[in-house]
Amino acid sequence: MSHTQTAPSQDVVRVTGLVKRYRELVALDHLDLSVRKGEIFGLLGPNGSGKTTAINCILQLLSYDRGTIELFGEPMAPGRYDLKARMGVVPQQVAVFDELTVRENVDSFCALYVRDRRRRRQLVDEAIDFVGLGDYARFRPGKLSGGLARRLNIACGIAHRPELIFFDEPTVAVDPQSRANILDGICRLRDEGATVVYTSHYMEEVEQICGRIMICDRGRAVAQGTADELKRMISLGEKITAEVGELPEGTLERLRGLSHVLSVELSDGTLLVTCEPSPHNLTDVLGALAGSGVSLGRVMCEPPTLNDVFLELCGRELRD
Amino acid sequence: MSIFRTALRVAAAHPVYLTVYVVFLSLLGVLVIGDLGTGAAAAASGPAFEARVAVVDRDGSELSGALVSWAKKNAEVVTVDDEPLALQDSVATGAVDCLVVLPAGFEEDLIADARAGRDPAPLEVAYGTDVQAGALAATATSRWVSLAAQAAALEPDATASEVAELALAVADERVDMSVDSTGTEDATGSGLAVYLRFSTYSVMSSIVVVAGVTLAAYQRPEIRRRNAAAPVAPARLASGELGACCVLVVCVWAWTCLVGVVACRGSLTGVDPLLVGLALLSMLPFALVPLAIAFLLAQLGLSEQALNAVGNIGAMVLSFLGGAWVPLALLPAGVQAAARLSPSFWASSAVEAALGANGVTPALLAEVSTSVGIVALFAVAICAAGLAVGRARRRVAGAA
């Protein structure tokens, strides 16, 4: 990746007190956001939480009511084409011309950033190779599978080698193999020096690739940090699942009486115990079961997932 | 690949539209003008008229005999038995184009009526399958009967034989006439005018559809978002798109003109080339009107199918109002008044003024400029509407 110097201490993206209103609806409510150079920053949130609005404001595709946006340490504005030239966008929907071939599509979008034809030819070749579409360069998008079309979408967004790339749910409706390929590609971009802002509904992939994560809801930043930091923010510690035989009377009450145990459920011979964070949860639960004379089958102990964090912070009610 | 070249590629990716709307429809225009284009219509004399005529003479008089002998000289006379079935068969099977029955007392009645100042009784006539030939033969026969009646009236003492001779003599008289070929027949360029009037349809539909599809490709929300995020000023983006569409407009116009000039070369021999050039040039601003319409439709976010439908139906209506299908003079006054509100009317007016003139004069230039200016105003107004629609749609999309 080609880079213009950004001071090491500076954030590549710094959003402060961003407010965006649609009449009475507050889409962004004093949102603060900072993305560090060279990281993959995950932006999580339920539908309507303001993720896409925030990105659109950063890209200057939307005006906003209040707040400041700085990119590469400089204030962003609609006419700051010098800053726009350092960014790339991979939209949620495949945004390519159906009438052009794979190569022509990548070339046409790359041409918006790079005028030199020879340099562009090289960049287009590299982008097509990067997403593994070399064999499909002469194909039109209509002939590509969903996964290949997504890869073309990515190639069009990264061909000009941006320093900052916004990925807006790039793995929606993609098979597991293509998803793994896309995620590998994003990690490679980071490894080559790019900074990535990544939005997704898939918690496991955010956890897999993002260094820091922000969870936003109703236009506000609810929580921000690494995946481990976020997990520590919630009351849930571990989930202990055990296959059990007959439970003597009073066993469930004994388990519920243990310190750090949040809930105990029994269903079809499977016992589910959720606990607060504590280093001795598993030994405490197994000890209580052994003390009651319960015969055990398989026992599993799972730490909390990002999904648990998300549901606890954003609630379980359905969104639009 | 620049924005301009990308837009051209998008347009060129629809070869079917280009073939059907540009090539096929312009060639259809050549068929529409037919012989007008080559000048053959004016020079053509057509085959000599000759009908198969049967004269059933029930009078057996000198006058009826004279009519039969005249008919033998001027038509192919077929003998038919004077029986009902034979008479019916002769016309039903097409063996006879015109069956004339001269009733008994024909001579006596005709002379008496003429000398009494009455019109001769109409002939009993039946036509075969070729009604046109039969009607022409019947008209000629009636003319001979009228001549005989006039002869009887003008010569009260003439016998039937003398009346017949007079009628035969007058009927054979012809005014000497010859056609001098100067090689400038139909030098009014009417073939090209008709072709260009029809071309308002092909130009309108082709540009609306192909330019509309091209511009609509850039209006897809995600592509617009991607382009808006790029370091390219909106004006540069729009100029690239519209520049490509302008190339399309010029190509369609040039093709239309080329086909028209080649098809009508025969009728343009004596026409001032400057006038032809002026007529063709006046079609160029008209080609900007469908581009403006395509821009408006793209801003409205119409699908490819909708663009085809609007392009076709709209082009038909506008070309109709320009007189492409039916001469405006034959249409009701209300339609003629409404036609003035269509750009095709003014484009056709400019073409007709140019091709109907004897030479390029300031008055002609003023007339053509006025019509062309009105056409250009239509394009500007529609384009302004497109800009307003686009801005309103983006505002709504931003609020969603």
Interface residues (C-beta under 8 A of the other chain):
Chain A: Y22 R23 N56 L59 Q60 L61 L62 S63 Y81 D82 K84 A85 M87 V89 P91 Q92 Q93 V94 A95 V96 F97 D98 E99 L100 E104 D107 S108 F109 A111 L112 Y113 C156 G157
Chain B: M1 S2 I3 R5 T6 R9 V10 A13 H14 A217 R220 P221 E222 I223 R225 R226 N227 A228 A229 A230 P231 V232 A233 G398 A399
